[in-house]
Amino acid sequence: MRWIITTLKYLILTAGLVSVVIACFVNFAPTFGAAPSGASLARVEASSNYADGQFNNIVDTQLDTSSPENPRAYAAYFSPPADKNPQSALPSRRLDIELLVPGSFVWLGHSSVLFNTDGKLILSDPVFNRASPVPLIGKAFELQQPTPIDDLPNIDVVIISHDHYDHLDHLAIQALNSRTKQFLVPLGLAAHLEHWGIPTDKIIELDWYESTRQQDIDFTLTPARHFSGRGINNRYSTLWGSWVVKSKDQSVFFSGDSGYFDEFKKIGQTYGPFDIAFMENGAYNPTWAQVHMTPEQSVQASIDLNANVLFPIHWGKFDLALHKWDEPIIRAKKAAELLDVTIATPLIGEVFTATEPPSDNWWEAVRGN
């Protein structure tokens, strides 16, 4: 009996110590960022999209739907499908800066796209490390020719869609600080960047449908159907969104993360047509049906936006869902063909233009089919 009591004491002590370690990590590790305060908090609380202590989607949105497929979806975590991850390094190209002329784009994996608009370099959601706050998960797939962050040129503007770890990488933000002129973020995100050492005067926060003009380029934060939060209990505390980038010679849409909704049509009517739309196309699941699009919905959203070219992003770099790693692009390309949508399927690191979008099925070589 005594050994049982002693064992229970050790278990309780161990559990207590683990809880303390977790609490200290969450409260003090820099990756978790910081909460809005001061003038930033005042802007958050004054937003028409903020009520009852949180930001809200334009339409009613649930993170976990009542789909009958949900039990099967959860069960799949314990028996993932074959080819959930690539079995070999993905074909890729190391970025050649000389090729990145005005009007060109390069996909750096997931939602990170570097593009040249009227001679200005813009980078979306730069993530070059793990898509996770802890070192055990969120590792990127292996690439044949990766582009390290040190290879990037000086950036004029970095745009951030929201503060989830696969879109806001604190180590990447710190590395980009010395070579970036301006960071544009949704309301509430300035606190994260300031916590990581970004000067306040290099950060501009926007609400939905607010715009800023930077170096003769107009940037507008437009709505998305999603959510936010980097900690355990701060979901919906910062804003999320998509971006419209318009210059004299080019019009670009960047979706960030979003479930499908009618607002895409409004954005298309107000700001379209777009030369190209970077559309979320991966990490979908029945339990996330209202906050992440299926590939077919991404194709339809590009039509709603009146985009000349669909560029599927948010796939091919991280294992964030239960589908096979290349299922998103296979389904997107099939849907695009059925709906007569021009689709760009570049290698990671391949520079291209919207007038000559690459369309190779490069992922087939990885699967050997």
HUGI-V114857 format. One line per field, one symbol per residue. ss: DSSP state (a for helix, b for strand, c for the rest). phi: phi as a letter, one per 40 degrees, with the letter a starting at -180 (. if undefined). burial: I if it has 16 or more other C-alpha atoms within 10 Angstrom, else O. A space follows every 50 residues. Layout:
BEGIN
ss->???
phi->???
burial->???
END
This chain:
BEGIN
ss->caaaaaaaaaaaaaaaaaaaaaaaaaaacaaacccccaaaaaaaaacccb bccbbccccccccccccccaaaaaaccccccccccccccbcbccccaaac cccbbbbcccccbbbbbccbbbbbccccccccccccccccccbcccccaa acccbbbbbccccccccccaaaaaaaaaabbbbbbbcccaaaaaacccca aabbbbcccbbbbbccbbbbbbcccccccccccccccccccbbbbbcccc bbbbccccccccaaaaaaaaaccbcbbbbbcccccaaaccccccaaaaaa aaaaccbccbbbbcccccccccccccaaaaaaaaaaaaccccbbcccbcc bbbccbccccccaaaaacc
phi->.ccccccccccccccccccccccccccbccdcgacdafcccccdcccccb afgacbccbdbbcbccdccddcccccccacccgcbccaccdabcdbdccc cdgbbacbhfbcbbabbfgbcbbbfcbbbccacbccbgccccbcbcbccc ccccbcabbbcabcccbbbcccccccdcbbcabbacdgcddcccccgccd ccbbcbcdgcbabbfgbcbbcbcbbaaahbbcbbcgcbcbabbbbbbcba bbbbcfbaccaccdccccccbccbcabcbdaigbadcbccbbccdccccc cccdcgccbcbcbgagbbcbabccdbddccccccccccbfbcbbbcccgc cabccbccbccccccccgb
burial->OOOOOOOOOOOOOOOOOOOOOOOOOIOOOOIIIIIIOOOIIOIIIOOOOI OOOOIIIOOOIOOOOOOOOIOOIOOOOOOOOOOIIIOOOIIIIIIOOOOI IIIIIIIIIIIIIIIIIIOIIIIIIIIIIIIIIOOOOIIIIIIOOIIOOO OOOOIIIIIIIIIIIIIIIIIIIOOIIOOIIIIIIIIIIIIIIIIIOIOO OIIIIIIIOOIOOOOOIOIIIIIIIIIIIIOOOOOIIIIIIIIIIIIOOI IIIIIIIIIIIOIIIOIIOOIIIIIIIIIIIIIIIIIIIIIIIIIIIIII IIIIIIIIIIIIIIIIIIIIOIIIIIIIIOOIIOIIOOOOIIIIIIIIII IIIIOOIIOOOOIOOOOOO
END
